Amino acid sequence: MLNKIMYVTVYVTDQDRALEFYTEGLGLEKRLDFPGPDGRFLTVGVPDSPVQIILWSHAAAAGQPGEAGAPGPLVLESDDLRKDFEIMRRRGVVFEESEPEDYPFGVRIEAVDPDGNRVSLRQPRKP
């Protein structure tokens, strides 16, 4: 039986630029970086989470998410999204909205990586 999510993939046109965005902008940590038979295998992840995000080199527009409003291919959770938003904004992260928005399920905002991939940032509603 399947028992965990190991990797998710985000397609990027420049792995070094993507690595900078996901580590220095969003604050994820670099996990793996080595040449593989099909190309550079580069991953990042949320500290203390076993799931890794593959930053896979691919042609422009490959794997691009749908229209605005749809969740991005990657959804990351925060304990304090408004605080994290301010930190990321100061680091130069681009967002679709001017600030996080309240929703019935909590708080949300969409970041945009250098390739136009939307990264959904969420804070669940506190009981």
N, CA and C atoms as a LAMMPS dump frame, in Angstrom:
ITEM: TIMESTEP
0
ITEM: NUMBER OF ATOMS
381
ITEM: BOX BOUNDS ff ff ff
-5.0000000000000000e+02 5.0000000000000000e+02
-5.0000000000000000e+02 5.0000000000000000e+02
-5.0000000000000000e+02 5.0000000000000000e+02
ITEM: ATOMS id mol type element x y z
1 1 1 N 0.829 -1.193 0
2 1 2 C 0 0 0
3 1 3 C 0.871 1.254 0
4 2 1 N 0.363 2.284 -0.626
5 2 2 C 1.045 3.574 -0.59
6 2 3 C 0.942 4.138 0.826
7 3 1 N 2.024 4.789 1.295
8 3 2 C 1.99 5.252 2.674
9 3 3 C 2.442 6.684 2.911
10 4 1 N 2.917 7.384 1.879
11 4 2 C 3.275 8.794 2.072
12 4 3 C 3.544 9.45 0.731
13 5 1 N 3.505 10.764 0.724
14 5 2 C 3.901 11.525 -0.451
15 5 3 C 5.404 11.742 -0.343
16 6 1 N 6.121 11.364 -1.374
17 6 2 C 7.572 11.472 -1.373
18 6 3 C 8.022 12.769 -2.051
19 7 1 N 7.524 13.004 -3.272
20 7 2 C 7.894 14.185 -4.046
21 7 3 C 6.663 14.779 -4.722
22 8 1 N 6.727 16.073 -4.981
23 8 2 C 5.839 16.749 -5.92
24 8 3 C 6.772 17.513 -6.856
25 9 1 N 6.325 17.779 -8.069
26 9 2 C 7.184 18.431 -9.052
27 9 3 C 6.632 19.782 -9.461
28 10 1 N 7.515 20.762 -9.511
29 10 2 C 7.208 22.081 -10.057
30 10 3 C 8.158 22.271 -11.233
31 11 1 N 7.604 22.562 -12.41
32 11 2 C 8.42 22.739 -13.605
33 11 3 C 8.963 24.152 -13.673
34 12 1 N 10.265 24.28 -13.913
35 12 2 C 10.943 25.574 -13.941
36 12 3 C 11.85 25.654 -15.161
37 13 1 N 12.097 26.866 -15.629
38 13 2 C 12.984 27.033 -16.774
39 13 3 C 14.439 27.263 -16.366
40 14 1 N 14.668 27.689 -15.126
41 14 2 C 16.019 27.952 -14.635
42 14 3 C 16.082 27.43 -13.199
43 15 1 N 16.746 26.301 -13.002
44 15 2 C 16.763 25.679 -11.677
45 15 3 C 17.465 26.535 -10.627
46 16 1 N 18.522 27.241 -10.994
47 16 2 C 19.212 28.085 -10.02
48 16 3 C 18.327 29.246 -9.582
49 17 1 N 17.644 29.863 -10.517
50 17 2 C 16.726 30.961 -10.197
51 17 3 C 15.58 30.451 -9.323
52 18 1 N 15.046 29.277 -9.656
53 18 2 C 13.97 28.684 -8.862
54 18 3 C 14.459 28.345 -7.453
55 19 1 N 15.663 27.793 -7.35
56 19 2 C 16.23 27.462 -6.046
57 19 3 C 16.324 28.711 -5.177
58 20 1 N 16.764 29.811 -5.75
59 20 2 C 16.86 31.067 -5.004
60 20 3 C 15.471 31.52 -4.526
61 21 1 N 14.465 31.443 -5.389
62 21 2 C 13.107 31.849 -5.017
63 21 3 C 12.573 30.986 -3.875
64 22 1 N 12.677 29.668 -4.024
65 22 2 C 12.076 28.772 -3.038
66 22 3 C 12.839 28.747 -1.714
67 23 1 N 14.148 28.982 -1.732
68 23 2 C 14.909 28.985 -0.477
69 23 3 C 14.996 30.387 0.126
70 24 1 N 15.49 31.341 -0.642
71 24 2 C 15.671 32.689 -0.095
72 24 3 C 14.371 33.477 -0.019
73 25 1 N 13.452 33.227 -0.956
74 25 2 C 12.178 33.94 -0.945
75 25 3 C 11.162 33.323 -0.01
76 26 1 N 10.865 32.028 -0.217
77 26 2 C 9.842 31.361 0.589
78 26 3 C 10.39 30.767 1.889
79 27 1 N 11.705 30.589 1.974
80 27 2 C 12.304 30.077 3.201
81 27 3 C 12.349 28.557 3.305
82 28 1 N 12.207 27.854 2.171
83 28 2 C 12.34 26.403 2.2
84 28 3 C 13.821 26.046 2.254
85 29 1 N 14.113 24.774 2.534
86 29 2 C 15.51 24.361 2.582
87 29 3 C 15.851 23.482 1.386
88 30 1 N 17.087 23.626 0.913
89 30 2 C 17.582 22.784 -0.177
90 30 3 C 17.829 21.389 0.389
91 31 1 N 17.375 20.367 -0.343
92 31 2 C 17.534 18.99 0.133
93 31 3 C 18.531 18.214 -0.724
94 32 1 N 18.224 18.02 -2.006
95 32 2 C 19.073 17.22 -2.893
96 32 3 C 19.477 18.051 -4.104
97 33 1 N 20.666 17.804 -4.597
98 33 2 C 21.124 18.492 -5.8
99 33 3 C 22.236 17.648 -6.416
100 34 1 N 21.878 16.88 -7.442
101 34 2 C 22.894 16.074 -8.109
102 34 3 C 22.473 15.805 -9.549
103 35 1 N 23.476 15.569 -10.425
104 35 2 C 23.152 15.26 -11.811
105 35 3 C 22.566 13.85 -11.896
106 36 1 N 21.52 13.722 -12.669
107 36 2 C 20.91 12.418 -12.863
108 36 3 C 20.935 12.054 -14.332
109 37 1 N 20.511 10.856 -14.665
110 37 2 C 20.543 10.426 -16.064
111 37 3 C 19.613 11.248 -16.965
112 38 1 N 18.58 11.859 -16.384
113 38 2 C 17.633 12.655 -17.171
114 38 3 C 17.758 14.146 -16.921
115 39 1 N 18.756 14.55 -16.146
116 39 2 C 18.946 15.961 -15.839
117 39 3 C 19.223 16.161 -14.356
118 40 1 N 19.447 17.401 -13.981
119 40 2 C 19.749 17.763 -12.595
120 40 3 C 18.55 17.455 -11.702
121 41 1 N 18.789 16.724 -10.622
122 41 2 C 17.746 16.383 -9.663
123 41 3 C 17.91 17.306 -8.47
124 42 1 N 17.025 18.291 -8.374
125 42 2 C 17.115 19.355 -7.381
126 42 3 C 15.828 19.388 -6.578
127 43 1 N 15.944 19.289 -5.25
128 43 2 C 14.744 19.337 -4.42
129 43 3 C 14.891 20.342 -3.287
130 44 1 N 13.744 20.835 -2.844
131 44 2 C 13.636 21.697 -1.676
132 44 3 C 12.502 21.144 -0.818
133 45 1 N 12.417 21.618 0.412
134 45 2 C 11.334 21.168 1.275
135 45 3 C 11.129 22.092 2.448
136 46 1 N 9.985 21.939 3.069
137 46 2 C 9.675 22.659 4.3
138 46 3 C 10.487 22.008 5.417
139 47 1 N 11.164 22.793 6.25
140 47 2 C 11.917 22.185 7.347
141 47 3 C 11.025 21.237 8.165
142 48 1 N 11.58 20.095 8.54
143 48 2 C 10.908 19.071 9.347
144 48 3 C 9.759 18.369 8.638
145 49 1 N 9.654 18.504 7.322
146 49 2 C 8.644 17.773 6.555
147 49 3 C 9.353 16.78 5.64
148 50 1 N 8.85 15.56 5.535
149 50 2 C 9.503 14.582 4.67
150 50 3 C 9.235 14.795 3.18
151 51 1 N 8.213 15.56 2.829
152 51 2 C 7.864 15.772 1.421
153 51 3 C 8.88 16.707 0.778
154 52 1 N 9.345 16.324 -0.418
155 52 2 C 10.289 17.154 -1.145
156 52 3 C 9.657 17.649 -2.436
157 53 1 N 10.018 18.857 -2.827
158 53 2 C 9.534 19.474 -4.056
159 53 3 C 10.658 19.406 -5.071
160 54 1 N 10.411 18.722 -6.184
161 54 2 C 11.405 18.648 -7.25
162 54 3 C 11.272 19.903 -8.1
163 55 1 N 12.363 20.626 -8.272
164 55 2 C 12.406 21.775 -9.185
165 55 3 C 12.991 21.231 -10.483
166 56 1 N 12.104 20.814 -11.384
167 56 2 C 12.503 20.093 -12.587
168 56 3 C 12.598 21.032 -13.774
169 57 1 N 13.73 20.993 -14.451
170 57 2 C 13.94 21.822 -15.627
171 57 3 C 13.045 21.362 -16.767
172 58 1 N 12.306 22.303 -17.324
173 58 2 C 11.359 21.982 -18.382
174 58 3 C 11.117 23.244 -19.199
175 59 1 N 10.612 23.064 -20.385
176 59 2 C 10.332 24.211 -21.265
177 59 3 C 9.346 25.167 -20.62
178 60 1 N 9.41 26.413 -21.017
179 60 2 C 8.489 27.434 -20.507
180 60 3 C 7.049 26.999 -20.69
181 61 1 N 6.216 27.325 -19.712
182 61 2 C 4.771 27.077 -19.699
183 61 3 C 4.402 25.622 -19.456
184 62 1 N 5.353 24.734 -19.264
185 62 2 C 5.016 23.342 -18.951
186 62 3 C 4.494 23.273 -17.526
187 63 1 N 3.371 22.64 -17.348
188 63 2 C 2.824 22.468 -16.01
189 63 3 C 2.284 23.726 -15.381
190 64 1 N 2.041 24.767 -16.177
191 64 2 C 1.517 26.01 -15.628
192 64 3 C 0.129 25.791 -15.052
193 65 1 N -0.183 26.425 -13.93
194 65 2 C -1.504 26.273 -13.337
195 65 3 C -2.57 26.984 -14.149
196 66 1 N -3.813 26.748 -13.796
197 66 2 C -4.946 27.367 -14.47
198 66 3 C -5.048 28.847 -14.168
199 67 1 N -6.216 29.379 -14.4
200 67 2 C -6.454 30.813 -14.235
201 67 3 C -6.368 31.232 -12.773
202 68 1 N -6.278 32.538 -12.563
203 68 2 C -6.243 33.088 -11.207
204 68 3 C -7.458 32.602 -10.436
205 69 1 N -7.252 32.329 -9.157
206 69 2 C -8.326 31.824 -8.323
207 69 3 C -8.22 30.329 -8.08
208 70 1 N -7.678 29.603 -9.049
209 70 2 C -7.46 28.16 -8.868
210 70 3 C -6.212 27.982 -8.017
211 71 1 N -6.162 26.928 -7.196
212 71 2 C -4.944 26.734 -6.403
213 71 3 C -3.755 26.429 -7.303
214 72 1 N -2.575 26.826 -6.86
215 72 2 C -1.362 26.522 -7.597
216 72 3 C -1.018 25.047 -7.459
217 73 1 N 0.019 24.604 -8.162
218 73 2 C 0.405 23.192 -8.094
219 73 3 C 1.023 22.819 -6.747
220 74 1 N 1.304 23.819 -5.94
221 74 2 C 1.929 23.615 -4.652
222 74 3 C 1.165 24.439 -3.616
223 75 1 N 0.757 23.803 -2.521
224 75 2 C 0.053 24.498 -1.44
225 75 3 C 0.881 24.322 -0.173
226 76 1 N 1.309 25.436 0.413
227 76 2 C 2.118 25.408 1.63
228 76 3 C 1.323 26.028 2.776
229 77 1 N 1.48 25.462 3.964
230 77 2 C 0.734 25.926 5.132
231 77 3 C 1.619 26.734 6.062
232 78 1 N 1.017 27.744 6.689
233 78 2 C 1.706 28.61 7.636
234 78 3 C 0.906 28.683 8.932
235 79 1 N 1.606 28.855 10.051
236 79 2 C 0.935 29.084 11.334
237 79 3 C 0.518 30.539 11.475
238 80 1 N 1.229 31.446 10.795
239 80 2 C 0.93 32.886 10.85
240 80 3 C 1.202 33.464 9.464
241 81 1 N 0.232 33.334 8.576
242 81 2 C 0.423 33.711 7.184
243 81 3 C 0.677 35.197 7.006
244 82 1 N 0.005 36.031 7.753
245 82 2 C 0.218 37.478 7.6
246 82 3 C 1.659 37.866 7.957
247 83 1 N 2.198 37.285 8.995
248 83 2 C 3.597 37.542 9.377
249 83 3 C 4.535 37.016 8.287
250 84 1 N 4.305 35.764 7.848
251 84 2 C 5.162 35.19 6.81
252 84 3 C 5.066 35.979 5.505
253 85 1 N 3.871 36.454 5.174
254 85 2 C 3.669 37.27 3.981
255 85 3 C 4.58 38.502 4.015
256 86 1 N 4.616 39.197 5.141
257 86 2 C 5.454 40.406 5.254
258 86 3 C 6.929 40.066 5.076
259 87 1 N 7.369 38.96 5.66
260 87 2 C 8.767 38.546 5.521
261 87 3 C 9.074 38.231 4.058
262 88 1 N 8.212 37.465 3.41
263 88 2 C 8.433 37.082 2.008
264 88 3 C 8.373 38.291 1.086
265 89 1 N 7.451 39.201 1.355
266 89 2 C 7.327 40.404 0.529
267 89 3 C 8.618 41.226 0.603
268 90 1 N 9.183 41.345 1.809
269 90 2 C 10.454 42.073 1.964
270 90 3 C 11.592 41.367 1.23
271 91 1 N 11.489 40.055 1.071
272 91 2 C 12.51 39.283 0.347
273 91 3 C 12.323 39.378 -1.167
274 92 1 N 11.253 40.028 -1.617
275 92 2 C 11.032 40.206 -3.046
276 92 3 C 10.064 39.236 -3.685
277 93 1 N 9.369 38.411 -2.889
278 93 2 C 8.391 37.484 -3.446
279 93 3 C 7.214 38.288 -4.009
280 94 1 N 6.765 37.892 -5.203
281 94 2 C 5.64 38.546 -5.87
282 94 3 C 4.361 37.786 -5.521
283 95 1 N 3.305 38.527 -5.217
284 95 2 C 2.017 37.936 -4.878
285 95 3 C 0.949 38.421 -5.838
286 96 1 N -0.098 37.609 -6.031
287 96 2 C -1.215 38.006 -6.884
288 96 3 C -2.089 39.059 -6.215
289 97 1 N -2.204 39 -4.893
290 97 2 C -3.029 39.94 -4.155
291 97 3 C -2.121 40.872 -3.363
292 98 1 N -2.68 41.996 -2.914
293 98 2 C -1.872 42.961 -2.163
294 98 3 C -1.624 42.528 -0.727
295 99 1 N -2.47 41.654 -0.192
296 99 2 C -2.276 41.107 1.145
297 99 3 C -3.125 39.845 1.305
298 100 1 N -2.828 39.019 2.316
299 100 2 C -3.613 37.798 2.523
300 100 3 C -5.092 38.109 2.741
301 101 1 N -5.931 37.174 2.299
302 101 2 C -7.379 37.348 2.397
303 101 3 C -7.985 36.296 3.315
304 102 1 N -9.031 36.697 4.056
305 102 2 C -9.766 35.765 4.903
306 102 3 C -10.776 34.997 4.062
307 103 1 N -10.868 33.708 4.34
308 103 2 C -11.823 32.823 3.68
309 103 3 C -12.468 31.961 4.751
310 104 1 N -13.562 31.26 4.436
311 104 2 C -14.198 30.41 5.446
312 104 3 C -13.247 29.368 6.047
313 105 1 N -12.272 28.91 5.276
314 105 2 C -11.344 27.885 5.751
315 105 3 C -10.125 28.457 6.442
316 106 1 N -9.933 29.779 6.414
317 106 2 C -8.764 30.389 7.027
318 106 3 C -8.299 31.607 6.258
319 107 1 N -6.995 31.677 6.019
320 107 2 C -6.382 32.809 5.333
321 107 3 C -5.618 32.261 4.142
322 108 1 N -5.609 33.031 3.035
323 108 2 C -4.913 32.554 1.836
324 108 3 C -4.301 33.711 1.064
325 109 1 N -3.274 33.378 0.292
326 109 2 C -2.678 34.286 -0.689
327 109 3 C -1.906 33.416 -1.681
328 110 1 N -1.719 33.934 -2.888
329 110 2 C -0.998 33.209 -3.929
330 110 3 C 0.296 33.955 -4.256
331 111 1 N 1.423 33.249 -4.111
332 111 2 C 2.713 33.777 -4.549
333 111 3 C 2.94 33.306 -5.975
334 112 1 N 3.852 33.974 -6.685
335 112 2 C 4.158 33.6 -8.058
336 112 3 C 5.671 33.43 -8.169
337 113 1 N 6.097 32.244 -8.642
338 113 2 C 7.538 32.012 -8.773
339 113 3 C 8.044 32.641 -10.073
340 114 1 N 9.357 32.663 -10.311
341 114 2 C 9.892 33.328 -11.5
342 114 3 C 9.386 32.767 -12.829
343 115 1 N 8.839 31.545 -12.838
344 115 2 C 8.308 30.956 -14.062
345 115 3 C 6.802 31.128 -14.189
346 116 1 N 6.194 31.855 -13.253
347 116 2 C 4.761 32.07 -13.312
348 116 3 C 3.943 30.998 -12.618
349 117 1 N 4.596 30.004 -12.007
350 117 2 C 3.87 29.004 -11.23
351 117 3 C 3.311 29.667 -9.983
352 118 1 N 2.025 29.454 -9.742
353 118 2 C 1.432 29.986 -8.518
354 118 3 C 1.687 29.023 -7.371
355 119 1 N 2.089 29.577 -6.235
356 119 2 C 2.305 28.815 -5.017
357 119 3 C 1.257 29.295 -4.026
358 120 1 N 0.345 28.401 -3.652
359 120 2 C -0.732 28.758 -2.749
360 120 3 C -0.224 28.683 -1.305
361 121 1 N -0.425 29.752 -0.573
362 121 2 C -0.026 29.808 0.832
363 121 3 C -1.295 29.888 1.664
364 122 1 N -1.414 29.035 2.681
365 122 2 C -2.643 28.919 3.457
366 122 3 C -2.344 28.883 4.947
367 123 1 N -3.286 29.424 5.719
368 123 2 C -3.304 29.276 7.166
369 123 3 C -4.682 28.774 7.536
370 124 1 N -4.779 27.555 8.079
371 124 2 C -6.094 27.037 8.441
372 124 3 C -6.749 27.886 9.527
373 125 1 N -8.092 27.898 9.498
374 125 2 C -8.847 28.628 10.508
375 125 3 C -8.554 28.008 11.865
376 126 1 N -8.324 28.872 12.848
377 126 2 C -8.06 28.393 14.209
378 126 3 C -9.399 28.231 14.926
379 127 1 N -9.544 27.119 15.679
380 127 2 C -10.816 26.884 16.371
381 127 3 C -11.104 27.905 17.446
